[in-house]
Amino acid sequence: METIRQTRAKRGDTRPITFLILDDTQCKKTKSYNTIQPTNQTLKNLTKTLDKLSKAYSNLNAEEE
């Protein structure tokens, strides 16, 4: 992480690094594909969260300018 921060700082990017953690515990796991299939509600919640993050990020960029 420190290497990434230093590289970004050299380029003038001092914004904090943010991680998006997705909780997939409510997703159905199919045996045929052995993958997790998100429910419609999970997808709706994820979409809402990403929209909020996008708006917040846009507001931060507007304040910096």
C-alpha positions in Angstrom: 0.0 0.0 0.0 2.8 2.4 0.8 4.3 1.9 -2.6 1.0 2.8 -4.2 0.6 5.9 -2.1 4.1 7.0 -2.9 3.6 6.5 -6.7 0.3 8.4 -6.5 1.9 11.2 -4.5 4.6 11.6 -7.1 1.9 12.2 -9.7 0.2 14.7 -7.4 -2.7 12.4 -6.4 -3.0 12.6 -2.6 -6.5 11.3 -2.3 -7.1 8.5 0.2 -7.4 5.0 -1.2 -10.9 3.6 -0.7 -11.9 -0.1 -0.8 -15.4 -1.2 -1.6 -16.2 -4.4 0.3 -19.1 -6.5 -0.9 -20.9 -8.8 1.4 -22.1 -11.8 -0.6 -23.4 -13.9 2.2 -27.0 -13.5 1.0 -26.2 -14.7 -2.5 -27.3 -18.1 -3.8 -24.5 -20.5 -4.6 -25.3 -22.8 -7.5 -23.8 -26.3 -7.5 -23.7 -26.5 -11.3 -21.3 -23.5 -11.7 -20.0 -23.4 -8.2 -20.3 -19.6 -8.3 -22.3 -17.1 -6.3 -25.4 -15.7 -8.0 -26.5 -12.4 -6.4 -30.2 -11.9 -5.7 -32.1 -9.0 -7.3 -32.3 -7.3 -3.9 -28.5 -7.5 -3.5 -28.0 -6.0 -7.0 -30.4 -3.2 -6.2 -28.6 -2.4 -2.9 -25.2 -2.5 -4.7 -26.5 -0.1 -7.4 -27.8 2.3 -4.8 -24.5 2.2 -2.9 -22.5 2.8 -6.0 -24.7 5.7 -7.0 -24.2 7.3 -3.6 -20.5 6.8 -3.8 -20.4 8.3 -7.3 -22.3 11.4 -6.1 -20.1 11.8 -3.1 -17.0 11.5 -5.2 -18.3 14.0 -7.7 -19.0 16.5 -4.8 -15.5 16.1 -3.5 -14.0 16.8 -6.9 -16.2 19.9 -7.3 -15.1 21.2 -3.9 -11.4 20.7 -4.8 -11.8 22.8 -8.0 
